[in-house]
Amino acid sequence: MKKNKISSYFLIVSVFTLITLFLYVSFQSYSKLLTPIKEANANPMLKPINPQLDTQVLDEIEKRILY
């Protein structure tokens, strides 16, 4: 019985591909580990509170009609 060389080449290529993929994932993970973390964007809803009281708003609230 003659041994098929295609299957042995396929096995060698698949093993090298697996090793290459493992090394690629390892290096990418390591590089992401060493890079600084991006700071989270500040929420635009978080604004400093103005301590000045707007009296016009209070006048408008008093003018409302309650049902």
C-alpha positions as a printed Julia matrix, in Angstrom:
67×3 Matrix{Float64}:
   0.0    0.0    0.0
   1.34   3.39  -1.03
   1.33   6.12   1.58
  -0.37   9.32   0.55
   2.01  12.3    0.85
  -0.8   14.82   0.6
  -2.11  13.85   4.01
   1.31  14.29   5.65
   1.72  17.73   4.05
  -1.73  18.65   5.18
  -0.88  17.61   8.72
   2.36  19.62   8.74
   0.66  22.74   7.36
  -2.18  22.46   9.83
   0.21  22.13  12.79
   2.21  25.18  11.68
  -1.0   27.12  11.17
  -2.17  26.23  14.67
   1.16  27.3   16.16
   1.07  30.56  14.2
  -2.46  31.35  15.36
  -1.56  30.61  18.97
   1.49  32.88  18.82
  -0.5   35.66  17.14
  -3.23  35.57  19.8
  -0.62  35.46  22.56
   1.3   38.46  21.24
  -1.87  40.48  20.68
  -3.06  39.73  24.2
   0.28  40.69  25.68
   0.44  43.96  23.72
  -3.1   44.88  24.83
  -2.08  44.14  28.4
   0.83  46.57  28.25
  -0.91  49.46  26.48
  -2.53  52.06  28.73
  -6.26  51.91  29.2
  -8.21  54.64  27.42
 -10.0   56.9   29.81
 -13.75  56.72  29.68
 -15.44  59.65  28.04
 -16.99  62.01  30.53
 -20.75  61.9   30.61
 -22.1   65.1   28.99
 -24.94  65.12  31.52
 -22.46  65.69  34.34
 -22.09  69.45  34.39
 -21.14  71.64  37.31
 -24.13  72.98  39.2
 -24.64  76.73  39.11
 -25.22  77.98  42.68
 -27.05  81.09  41.45
 -30.81  80.76  41.96
 -32.83  81.75  38.92
 -35.78  83.68  40.32
 -37.56  83.86  36.96
 -38.12  80.13  37.06
 -39.65  80.41  40.51
 -42.01  83.14  39.27
 -43.11  80.95  36.35
 -43.79  78.05  38.68
 -45.97  80.26  40.89
 -47.97  81.4   37.85
 -48.94  77.84  36.89
 -52.52  76.84  37.33
 -53.08  73.71  39.38
 -56.09  71.61  38.43
